[in-house]
Amino acid sequence: MNKFCKILIINSSLVSLLLIIAYISIIKSRIEYKNKNSDELNNMLDEFLTKQHVNSLYQ
Protein backbone atom coordinates (compact mmCIF):
# COMPACT_ATOMS: atom_id res chain seq x y z
CA MET A 1 0.00 0.00 0.00
CA ASN A 2 2.84 2.37 0.81
CA LYS A 3 4.44 1.78 -2.60
CA PHE A 4 1.09 2.38 -4.31
CA CYS A 5 0.69 5.70 -2.49
CA LYS A 6 4.17 6.83 -3.55
CA ILE A 7 3.42 5.94 -7.19
CA LEU A 8 0.10 7.78 -6.99
CA ILE A 9 1.73 10.89 -5.53
CA ILE A 10 4.46 10.87 -8.20
CA ASN A 11 1.90 10.43 -10.99
CA SER A 12 -0.30 13.23 -9.70
CA SER A 13 2.75 15.47 -9.39
CA LEU A 14 3.72 14.72 -12.99
CA VAL A 15 0.20 15.43 -14.21
CA SER A 16 0.19 18.72 -12.32
CA LEU A 17 3.55 19.63 -13.84
CA LEU A 18 2.31 18.82 -17.33
CA LEU A 19 -0.81 20.93 -16.79
CA ILE A 20 1.30 23.86 -15.62
CA ILE A 21 3.57 23.54 -18.69
CA ALA A 22 0.54 23.38 -21.00
CA TYR A 23 -1.02 26.43 -19.34
CA ILE A 24 2.23 28.41 -19.68
CA SER A 25 2.56 27.47 -23.35
CA ILE A 26 -1.06 28.54 -24.03
CA ILE A 27 -0.47 31.89 -22.36
CA LYS A 28 2.78 32.33 -24.29
CA SER A 29 1.09 31.57 -27.62
CA ARG A 30 -1.73 34.02 -26.83
CA ILE A 31 0.78 36.76 -26.03
CA GLU A 32 2.68 36.06 -29.26
CA TYR A 33 -0.60 36.11 -31.23
CA LYS A 34 -1.61 39.44 -29.69
CA ASN A 35 1.84 40.91 -30.39
CA LYS A 36 1.67 39.71 -34.00
CA ASN A 37 -1.77 41.26 -34.45
CA SER A 38 -0.70 44.52 -32.84
CA ASP A 39 2.35 44.67 -35.13
CA GLU A 40 0.09 44.19 -38.15
CA LEU A 41 -2.30 46.85 -36.89
CA ASN A 42 0.57 49.26 -36.28
CA ASN A 43 1.87 48.65 -39.80
CA MET A 44 -1.58 49.26 -41.26
CA LEU A 45 -1.95 52.42 -39.20
CA ASP A 46 1.48 53.68 -40.28
CA GLU A 47 0.63 52.96 -43.90
CA PHE A 48 -2.71 54.77 -43.60
CA LEU A 49 -1.17 57.80 -41.89
CA THR A 50 1.61 57.94 -44.47
CA LYS A 51 -0.95 57.92 -47.30
CA GLN A 52 -2.95 60.64 -45.55
CA HIS A 53 0.19 62.73 -45.13
CA VAL A 54 1.16 62.30 -48.79
CA ASN A 55 -2.39 63.14 -49.89
CA SER A 56 -2.40 66.27 -47.74
CA LEU A 57 0.86 67.39 -49.33
CA TYR A 58 -0.65 67.19 -52.81
CA GLN A 59 -3.83 69.08 -51.90
Secondary structure, 3 states (H helix, E strand, C coil): CHHHHHHHHHHHHHHHHHHHHHHHHHHHHHHHHHHHHHHHHHHHHHHHHHHHHHHHHHC
